[in-house]
């Protein structure tokens, strides 16, 4: 007999591990496990009261993120509708880090084509204004800066990226994936607004950083970095939208390349604890 068969806490613990599957597994596998965890912590048949609403919230956030990374954008939007309904049922402050949740929601809508980049800028500005966490603004303000770049406001985007980069440099040991995220998107913006030579040189230097990303998706980030280096070296795809979409026609990476193969990285933020 497995302990999970009679110990509810042990059973929950196994599904919490499934909810964190993206920390160890490829996106396709992580999506399956996160979906199972969400079903486990979600409402039971014939019942509306949640046994662990906080854990169900985290599962929904992760499920929405995994649907985005696997390019199931419409389904990700449905999950975020469920998330918003869940948050509306509880008092303000019941759930943590709404900056992450709402950033993922804007991303799902943008990728699905439900909003254009101008509306993405407006909504992400609202997320930053209402939910920004000063000690950890990186994902939320990175998203704002990317949307600004894609909307043609590269100078404003660089102001955001420069501030985030300076904050990371003041940290004793910034996470490699976050430092690469901000550095690469800043570099891409510089390239897209015409600073081709300096941006290409910086992109080459970032090759040592991208390989330090510790997650299961590292191989996609490395491949993307190498392919974009050639684009920059040849001075191709010089507008923000062209740079963002120039690799999407490559057929060997599967459907998740529509999210991971972009010139500007918009991460799908998840709870891994």
C-alpha angles and dihedrals in degrees: 000000000000116000089233088065092070107013112074093193091054090047090052091047091057091053092046086058088051090051088056093046094119090069089069110015140063114267095255092055093040090055092055094049095043090051090052091050091050091052090049095053096035126094114299120236110284094009132095101185114096118223093208110014093174092057092044088053092053091047092052092049091051094043091053090049093049091049089053095049089049089049097244091135101161092052089048088056090053090053090052090051087056090047093053091049090050093050091049090059094061135058119269110276094030092115127043133232101015086172088074095044095049093043089055089048093055089048093051091050092047095048091047090053092241091126133025125232093265090058090044089056091049095048094043089051087057092050091052093046095048105033111019114141106210095208092051111025097137106107095037098048092038087060091050092050093049092051089048090053093049090048091056098258097117096150092056089047091053090054088057095044093047091052092048092047091051090051091051092049090055090057117095096229114003116196111263094228093053094045090049092047094055095037095049095046091047090050092048090051091051089051093048093052092053108270090121103155098046092042092051091050090050091047090055090051091052090063088088091055101047092061089059093066103118101204133102090252093061093107090060092049091049093048091047091049093051093047093048091049088063091047091053094043090055091043091237127148096027100170122077095247092045091051092047094052104030096101099043095094093065107111104199101079102062129231096313089068087079086071103027097039097063122122089232118047119227105180124215102231118221141179110246099174 
